[in-house]
């Protein structure tokens, strides 16, 4: 039945806050793409899309610059407001890394020693996580490679993750001068057992995609190495057995000569993301065949639990992370940024702890003592 007497708008309103200036294909940047929904037979569905927000900084392992953070915010807002979008896919260029966190070159050369400036940056970072958690479309992290440090945090802000089986997961903060307070200290205890969450958060160990699937962090893992027409699972990781000598070995890395052989095999074996993309398409197709209003209400009901702890701590963490740029972050980011000159990417932790134990002030003398020195040239 039509009610002819009710007024009708001739055009749909545009609710997007952001312009195209936040998107570019020239790295470092964010690429925003609409891709048609694909049905199980491989056919495209007219008028319905997934929105791909793509980190584009492959030469620096897709670490995000300040401008890229703005682009992520813009991308998730645009996806949220686009009526044709069924789901938002968060991924990156290349096969090496989804994201390794904030751009350490920018951190070291601009933000270190400038707490107020870094505080402003953290306001943008918090807005990026909020944009992912607040997107009114389901969000999928397509993990195409390493998801480490801040990359792990923004990845966990997504609703689900499907991963290349070559991907590595973990944190880097305590080793390189920060704390994983951009989401990991809030999200990891929801995903993992409390001691796994603790160790993954503080140890800076890198865990395989298979281990992360086993402990419950991600939804699906797909092989991406292709030898001829056959996909081959990550040869560096135990995937053919679960328990050995009473210990769980599934998802753990091989050691010694076995690991060296696996690395050699990988050098000559190309990657193909066909199965990973099919997994993403399958999820999007499932979403397509659900009531959109009921779907997002259900998603928001789950997100609410993650958001609760994120919202409790994000402002206090913002202030601490800003203040930390004057001390340990200054040390950590400069050590990492100068690793090609010095051959080391971390400070002398033992010397630093000894100086602190002696009550030494945090001054130029301390900085000089613990930062690695440039390698001697002949």
PyMOL commands that set and color helices and strands:
alter all, ss='L'
color gray80, all
select helices_A, chain A and resi 20-22+58-60+66-81+104-111+115-133+150-156+173-176+184-191+194-203+209-215+256-267+274-288+292-324+328-337+339-342+349-357+364-370
alter helices_A, ss='H'
color red, helices_A
select strands_A, chain A and resi 29-38+44-56+85-92+97-99+138-143+146-148+160-164+168-170+207-208+220-222+225-227+230-232+243-244+247-248
alter strands_A, ss='S'
color yellow, strands_A
deselect
rebuild
show_as cartoon
